[in-house]
């Protein structure tokens, strides 16, 4: 009887195996299709999140690299321990270069007398702030030379800012209004107009364009170049140094000085910030008690402000990229967790019929990695396609 029972059981198992195998395959197929249908929307979201993360992180990397490159750019002067002073208004009676120069001279003398600064000077505008563009031509040449950056400065300006003197001399107190008109130019100016490097002694017709002058009062006031200084990035750290023409404030033509209706700015170098602000407030009050108190701030703030756009863009895209990366990672975790819960029965059946644990693990991970890989690929392609659109916002990045 035992042999009969064993034989009957074996025959029954053999007979039922094809049906059981088909039911098992059908159960696995139905479970898999049901789970995949539910996860398509999740996978689409993961693809989009991954692509967006790559785009934002690539953009953040470009802007951070740009900002890092600009921070290391040599502006052509030494902003450390430099203090800038700006007056908020320009009264109507300060309408001549003589009046402006007299005011600058008195303020600088008072500040130096206070002992709070090592060096001080005045100028028509601060470095990294746009000055005036004026037409000019080389004396003796009919060809129009184009427009150059024009700045009126006081004696001691180049030494105060730490601008190197390449050839010739700087301005002195003897370069007064009744003295011969002189000018100092930068190396970019020399490269453009005097390729042979012999600029000292040459004359410049300020305001002359193909024979006609911007203002009649400029006729006969051609300054002679007496010095060449190193280039300064006067407009921004992104821009190459412009062709710059410096003239003494005492000799600045009134017609050009009136084009910029602001008071002169002052720059001072000191070993410590203490006492500089008070010294300038007292100096301005002594020079003209009717003027309001000046705005005194470190020149490094101007340098930082020139990088504000790059810094803001780098921070903004870094934050957005980090948030997108976090959302992508959280989405992967949520999608895999949901998928595993939904496929618990399927996974249990696979393990029960002998599927290796590694094979089950690969099956689950593949579902999460495939949309991420697709999204990253789309993000890289998008970053390459949008590269030309961000080219204007990056600097020093191949």
C-alpha positions as CSV (number, residue, x, y, z in Angstrom):
1,X,0.0,0.0,0.0
2,X,2.9,2.4,0.7
3,X,4.3,1.8,-2.7
4,X,0.9,2.5,-4.2
5,X,0.5,5.8,-2.4
6,X,4.0,6.9,-3.4
7,X,3.4,6.0,-7.0
8,X,0.0,7.9,-7.0
9,X,1.6,11.0,-5.5
10,X,4.5,11.1,-8.0
11,X,2.1,10.7,-11.0
12,X,-0.2,13.5,-9.6
13,X,2.8,15.9,-9.3
14,X,4.0,15.2,-12.8
15,X,0.5,15.7,-14.1
16,X,-0.1,19.0,-12.2
17,X,3.3,20.6,-12.9
18,X,2.5,22.1,-16.3
19,X,-0.6,23.8,-15.0
20,X,1.1,25.0,-11.9
21,X,4.0,26.3,-13.9
22,X,1.7,28.3,-16.2
23,X,-0.2,29.7,-13.3
24,X,3.0,30.8,-11.6
25,X,4.3,32.5,-14.7
26,X,0.9,34.2,-15.2
27,X,0.9,35.4,-11.6
28,X,4.4,36.8,-12.0
29,X,3.6,38.4,-15.4
30,X,0.4,40.0,-14.0
31,X,2.1,41.4,-10.9
32,X,5.0,42.7,-13.0
33,X,2.7,44.4,-15.5
34,X,0.6,45.9,-12.8
35,X,3.6,47.4,-10.9
36,X,5.2,48.7,-14.1
37,X,1.9,50.5,-15.1
38,X,1.8,52.2,-11.8
39,X,5.4,53.2,-11.9
40,X,5.5,54.8,-15.3
41,X,4.4,58.2,-14.0
42,X,7.0,57.9,-11.2
43,X,9.7,57.0,-13.7
44,X,8.8,60.0,-16.0
45,X,9.1,62.3,-12.9
46,X,12.5,60.8,-12.1
47,X,13.7,61.3,-15.6
48,X,12.7,65.0,-15.5
49,X,14.2,65.5,-12.0
50,X,17.5,64.0,-13.0
51,X,17.7,66.0,-16.2
52,X,16.9,69.2,-14.3
53,X,19.4,68.4,-11.6
54,X,22.2,68.0,-14.2
55,X,21.3,71.2,-15.9
56,X,21.2,73.2,-12.7
57,X,24.4,71.7,-11.3
58,X,26.3,72.2,-14.6
59,X,25.2,75.8,-14.6
60,X,26.1,76.2,-10.9
61,X,29.6,74.7,-11.7
62,X,30.1,77.2,-14.5
63,X,29.1,80.2,-12.5
64,X,31.1,79.1,-9.4
65,X,34.2,78.6,-11.6
66,X,33.6,82.0,-13.2
67,X,33.3,83.7,-9.8
68,X,36.4,81.9,-8.6
69,X,38.4,83.0,-11.7
70,X,37.3,86.7,-11.4
71,X,38.2,86.8,-7.7
72,X,41.8,85.9,-8.7
73,X,42.0,88.6,-11.4
74,X,44.5,91.3,-10.8
75,X,42.5,94.6,-11.1
76,X,45.7,96.6,-11.6
77,X,45.6,98.3,-8.3
78,X,45.8,97.2,-4.6
79,X,42.4,97.5,-3.0
80,X,43.7,96.4,0.4
81,X,43.6,99.1,3.1
82,X,42.1,101.5,0.7
83,X,39.2,103.7,1.7
84,X,36.9,105.4,-0.8
85,X,34.9,108.6,-0.1
86,X,32.0,109.8,-2.1
87,X,29.8,112.9,-1.7
88,X,26.1,112.5,-2.4
89,X,25.5,115.8,-4.2
90,X,27.2,118.4,-6.4
91,X,26.1,121.9,-5.6
92,X,25.6,124.3,-8.6
93,X,28.6,126.5,-7.7
94,X,31.0,123.6,-8.3
95,X,30.8,124.0,-12.1
96,X,34.4,124.6,-12.9
97,X,37.6,122.5,-12.7
98,X,39.3,125.2,-10.7
99,X,36.5,125.1,-8.0
100,X,36.6,121.3,-7.9
101,X,40.4,121.2,-7.7
102,X,40.5,123.8,-4.9
103,X,38.0,121.7,-2.9
104,X,39.9,118.5,-3.5
105,X,43.2,120.1,-2.5
106,X,41.8,121.4,0.8
107,X,40.2,118.0,1.7
108,X,43.4,116.1,0.9
109,X,45.5,118.5,2.9
110,X,43.2,118.3,5.9
111,X,43.1,114.5,5.8
112,X,46.9,114.3,5.5
113,X,47.3,116.7,8.4
114,X,45.1,114.5,10.6
115,X,47.7,111.7,10.4
116,X,44.9,109.1,9.8
117,X,46.1,108.1,6.4
118,X,49.4,107.2,4.7
119,X,48.4,108.6,1.3
120,X,45.3,110.3,-0.2
121,X,44.2,111.5,-3.6
122,X,41.1,112.6,-5.5
123,X,39.6,111.5,-8.9
124,X,36.6,112.0,-11.1
125,X,35.4,108.5,-10.5
126,X,36.4,105.3,-8.6
127,X,38.1,102.3,-10.1
128,X,35.6,99.7,-11.5
129,X,33.1,102.6,-12.0
130,X,32.6,103.8,-15.5
131,X,34.1,107.2,-16.2
132,X,33.7,109.4,-19.3
133,X,34.3,108.4,-22.9
134,X,35.7,111.2,-24.9
135,X,36.8,111.3,-28.6
136,X,40.4,111.9,-29.2
137,X,43.0,112.0,-32.0
138,X,46.8,112.0,-31.9
139,X,48.1,115.5,-32.6
140,X,49.4,115.8,-36.2
141,X,47.2,112.9,-37.5
142,X,43.9,113.4,-39.3
143,X,42.8,109.9,-38.5
144,X,40.1,109.7,-35.8
145,X,41.5,107.8,-32.8
146,X,38.2,106.7,-31.3
147,X,36.9,107.2,-27.8
148,X,39.0,106.6,-24.7
149,X,38.3,106.5,-20.9
150,X,38.9,110.0,-19.5
151,X,39.7,110.5,-15.8
152,X,40.8,113.6,-14.0
153,X,43.0,112.8,-11.0
154,X,45.1,114.7,-8.4
155,X,48.8,114.3,-7.7
156,X,49.5,111.1,-5.7
157,X,46.7,109.2,-7.3
158,X,48.8,106.4,-8.8
159,X,50.9,105.9,-5.7
160,X,47.8,105.9,-3.5
161,X,46.1,103.1,-5.5
162,X,49.3,101.2,-6.1
163,X,49.3,101.6,-9.9
164,X,52.8,101.0,-11.3
165,X,54.5,103.8,-13.2
166,X,56.1,102.2,-16.3
167,X,57.8,105.2,-18.0
168,X,58.0,108.9,-17.5
169,X,56.6,110.7,-14.4
170,X,53.4,111.1,-12.5
171,X,51.5,114.3,-11.9
172,X,52.9,116.9,-9.4
173,X,51.7,120.0,-7.8
174,X,53.4,122.0,-10.5
175,X,50.9,120.7,-13.1
176,X,48.6,123.6,-12.3
177,X,46.0,125.3,-14.5
178,X,48.4,127.9,-15.8
179,X,51.1,125.3,-16.6
180,X,51.6,123.3,-19.8
181,X,48.9,120.7,-20.3
182,X,50.1,117.2,-19.6
183,X,48.6,113.7,-19.5
184,X,49.4,110.2,-18.4
185,X,48.2,107.2,-20.4
186,X,48.0,103.5,-19.7
187,X,49.7,100.6,-21.5
188,X,46.6,99.8,-23.5
189,X,46.6,103.3,-24.9
190,X,50.2,103.0,-25.9
191,X,49.6,99.6,-27.6
192,X,46.8,101.1,-29.7
193,X,48.2,104.4,-30.7
194,X,52.0,104.1,-30.4
195,X,53.0,100.5,-31.3
196,X,56.7,101.5,-31.2
197,X,56.2,102.3,-27.5
198,X,57.4,105.9,-27.9
199,X,54.5,107.8,-26.3
200,X,56.4,110.2,-24.0
201,X,56.4,113.6,-25.5
202,X,53.5,113.0,-28.0
203,X,50.4,115.2,-27.9
204,X,46.8,114.3,-27.7
205,X,43.9,116.3,-29.1
206,X,41.1,115.7,-26.6
207,X,37.6,116.0,-28.1
208,X,38.8,116.1,-31.7
209,X,37.0,113.9,-34.2
210,X,38.2,114.1,-37.8
211,X,39.2,117.8,-37.6
212,X,36.2,119.0,-35.6
213,X,36.2,119.4,-31.8
214,X,33.5,118.4,-29.4
215,X,33.7,121.8,-27.8
216,X,35.4,125.0,-29.1
217,X,37.0,125.5,-25.7
218,X,39.1,122.4,-26.2
219,X,40.9,123.8,-29.2
220,X,44.6,124.5,-28.3
221,X,44.5,122.5,-25.1
222,X,46.3,119.4,-26.4
223,X,48.1,117.7,-23.5
224,X,51.5,116.2,-23.8
225,X,52.0,112.6,-22.6
226,X,54.5,112.7,-19.7
227,X,54.0,109.2,-18.2
228,X,52.8,105.7,-18.9
229,X,51.2,103.6,-16.1
230,X,50.1,100.0,-15.9
231,X,46.6,98.9,-17.0
232,X,43.7,99.1,-14.6
233,X,40.4,97.3,-15.1
234,X,38.4,100.4,-14.7
235,X,35.0,99.2,-15.8
236,X,34.8,95.6,-14.5
237,X,37.0,92.6,-13.7
238,X,35.5,90.8,-16.7
239,X,36.6,93.5,-19.2
240,X,40.1,94.1,-20.5
241,X,41.6,97.4,-19.5
242,X,40.3,100.2,-21.7
243,X,42.5,102.8,-23.3
244,X,42.7,105.4,-20.5
245,X,43.8,109.0,-20.5
246,X,44.5,110.6,-17.1
247,X,44.7,114.4,-16.8
248,X,45.4,116.6,-13.7
249,X,42.2,117.8,-12.1
250,X,43.7,121.3,-12.1
251,X,43.9,121.2,-15.9
252,X,40.6,119.3,-16.7
253,X,38.6,121.2,-19.3
254,X,35.4,122.6,-17.8
255,X,33.4,121.4,-20.8
256,X,34.3,117.8,-20.0
257,X,34.0,118.1,-16.2
258,X,30.4,119.3,-16.5
259,X,29.5,116.1,-18.4
260,X,29.8,114.2,-15.2
261,X,27.6,116.2,-12.7
262,X,29.1,114.6,-9.5
263,X,31.6,115.7,-7.0
264,X,35.1,114.2,-7.1
265,X,35.7,111.0,-5.1
266,X,38.6,110.5,-2.7
267,X,40.8,107.5,-2.0
268,X,43.0,107.1,1.0
269,X,45.4,104.3,2.1
270,X,45.8,103.7,5.8
271,X,47.3,101.1,8.1
272,X,44.1,100.8,10.0
273,X,40.5,101.8,9.4
274,X,40.2,103.7,12.7
275,X,40.0,107.4,12.4
276,X,39.7,107.6,8.6
277,X,36.0,108.2,8.5
278,X,36.1,110.9,11.1
279,X,39.1,112.5,9.4
280,X,37.2,112.8,6.1
281,X,34.1,114.1,7.7
282,X,36.0,116.8,9.4
283,X,38.0,117.6,6.3
284,X,34.9,118.0,4.1
285,X,33.3,120.2,6.8
286,X,36.4,122.3,6.9
287,X,36.6,122.7,3.2
288,X,32.9,123.5,2.8
289,X,30.6,123.4,5.7
290,X,27.5,123.6,3.4
291,X,28.1,120.1,2.0
292,X,26.6,117.0,3.6
293,X,28.7,114.3,5.2
294,X,30.5,112.0,2.8
295,X,29.9,108.3,2.4
296,X,33.1,106.5,3.6
297,X,33.6,102.8,2.8
298,X,36.4,100.4,2.0
299,X,37.3,100.2,-1.7
300,X,37.1,96.4,-1.5
301,X,33.4,96.8,-1.3
302,X,33.4,98.3,-4.8
303,X,35.4,95.2,-6.0
304,X,32.9,92.9,-4.3
305,X,30.0,94.8,-5.8
306,X,31.5,94.3,-9.3
307,X,31.2,90.6,-8.7
308,X,27.7,90.7,-7.3
309,X,26.0,89.3,-10.4
310,X,28.4,86.3,-10.6
311,X,28.1,85.6,-6.9
312,X,24.3,85.8,-6.9
313,X,24.0,83.5,-9.9
314,X,26.4,81.0,-8.4
315,X,24.6,80.9,-5.1
316,X,21.2,80.8,-6.7
317,X,21.9,77.9,-9.1
318,X,23.9,76.1,-6.4
319,X,20.8,76.2,-4.1
320,X,18.4,75.2,-6.9
321,X,20.8,72.4,-8.0
322,X,21.2,71.1,-4.5
323,X,17.4,71.1,-4.0
324,X,16.8,69.4,-7.3
325,X,19.5,66.8,-6.4
326,X,17.9,66.1,-3.1
327,X,14.4,65.8,-4.7
328,X,15.8,63.4,-7.2
329,X,17.5,61.2,-4.5
330,X,14.3,61.3,-2.4
331,X,12.2,60.4,-5.5
332,X,14.5,57.4,-6.3
333,X,14.1,56.2,-2.7
334,X,10.3,56.7,-2.7
335,X,9.9,55.0,-6.1
336,X,12.0,52.0,-5.1
337,X,10.3,51.7,-1.8
338,X,6.8,51.9,-3.4
339,X,7.9,49.4,-6.1
340,X,9.2,46.9,-3.5
341,X,6.0,47.1,-1.5
342,X,3.8,46.6,-4.6
343,X,6.0,43.7,-5.8
344,X,6.3,42.0,-2.5
345,X,4.2,39.0,-3.6
346,X,6.2,38.8,-6.9
347,X,9.5,39.0,-5.1
348,X,8.4,36.4,-2.6
349,X,7.4,34.0,-5.4
350,X,10.7,34.6,-7.2
351,X,12.7,33.8,-4.0
352,X,10.5,30.8,-3.3
353,X,11.2,29.2,-6.7
354,X,14.9,29.7,-6.2
355,X,15.8,33.1,-7.7
356,X,19.2,34.3,-6.3
357,X,19.0,37.3,-4.0
358,X,21.5,39.2,-6.1
359,X,19.2,38.7,-9.2
360,X,16.2,40.1,-7.2
361,X,18.3,43.0,-6.0
362,X,19.5,43.8,-9.6
363,X,15.9,43.7,-10.8
364,X,14.8,46.2,-8.2
365,X,17.8,48.6,-8.7
366,X,17.4,48.5,-12.4
367,X,14.0,49.9,-12.1
368,X,15.4,52.9,-10.2
369,X,18.6,53.4,-12.1
370,X,17.3,53.3,-15.6
371,X,15.2,56.5,-15.4
372,X,18.0,58.3,-13.5
373,X,20.5,57.3,-16.2
374,X,18.1,58.4,-18.9
375,X,17.5,61.7,-17.1
376,X,21.2,62.4,-16.7
377,X,21.9,61.7,-20.3
378,X,19.1,64.1,-21.3
379,X,20.6,66.7,-18.9
380,X,24.0,66.4,-20.3
381,X,22.7,66.8,-23.9
382,X,20.6,69.8,-22.7
383,X,23.7,71.3,-21.0
384,X,25.7,71.0,-24.2
385,X,22.8,72.5,-26.3
386,X,22.4,75.4,-23.9
387,X,26.1,76.1,-23.6
388,X,26.0,79.0,-26.0
389,X,23.2,80.7,-24.1
390,X,25.3,80.9,-20.9
391,X,28.5,81.8,-22.7
392,X,27.9,85.5,-22.0
393,X,27.6,84.8,-18.3
394,X,30.8,82.8,-17.8
395,X,34.4,84.0,-17.8
396,X,37.7,82.1,-18.1
397,X,35.8,78.8,-18.7
398,X,36.7,77.0,-21.9
